[in-house]
């Protein structure tokens, strides 16, 4: 297949859904975790839940880097934005994420110099064109985006740029999956493996999940047919009593990953001893810091960063949703105090947040049909 519409062909989708129904044992309840927030959005956007049998439950995992960042890191970043000599730059996805004293967008509305960039190299361009200001790039993401930050730091060093630094919040996916599997209240039958991260890290880093934990994992793409095929491959493994790493997304994910990207990351970053994740707590060796050789471009060393710790609002259940223990609609604040217009947690505004997926594709649809039912004829 070459074209997107082939991955959305209703007839092929119908046949694949039929194959799922054939493979699923009606006497068994399957709990499959899609690790990546991009998958959660695709599942709800394309209504895939509706074609699955009721005994296949999809559990949403922690693969949204904006969502897993604790509020304290956002506040640390915004403290840099308040410096008069700083231009604070970040991806658009970060702009509405609430910190304890407001989001980056609210800081911008108050007159601070906060700018949206589409890549770290855009932030570098800002530094070149504003030599009298210091540009801080708020770097975020799993191994998917870390290589572009690494390449930007290599470029900053090559150019000897002195008014640019990175506030590094890159995290790594494997320790998060390990934390989920170690969680005593979590029972899973298999994983729909993350497609984007795997383009960089490949499939090998997941082998322990199959070997040591006995759970199948299928690295999967983001089109409707990709996801359904991923589920077929998981069900086949479960039916045959196998636990292996398989790659459904071969058109994009090489088994060994992207060596050039991994090399750039290794040159610029090293693992932090530990890092705090929202909902999962402190996880050892789960995030990247900038190596000493690049210290002059590390915002945490250029400026003094307080390292504040902020607890989420008491009623917010973002942590439980991130761990897959609760569905978004089970959070007491969902759709009432917490909406995309007035978010309490990052999960409600990130493009990969599961609360945003439920709200935009399920809640709005349900509200609209309630309104049309109630409308006078
Ligand atoms: S509804 Fe809001 S407060 Fe509740 S889990 Fe989602 S983002 Fe967090």
Boltz pocket constraint, residues with backbone or C-beta under 6 A from the ligand:
constraints:
  - pocket:
      binder: B
      contacts: [[A, 315], [A, 316], [A, 317], [A, 318], [A, 319], [A, 321], [A, 328], [A, 331], [A, 332], [A, 333], [A, 334], [A, 335], [A, 338], [A, 343], [A, 344], [A, 345], [A, 346], [A, 347], [A, 348], [A, 355]]
      max_distance: 6.0
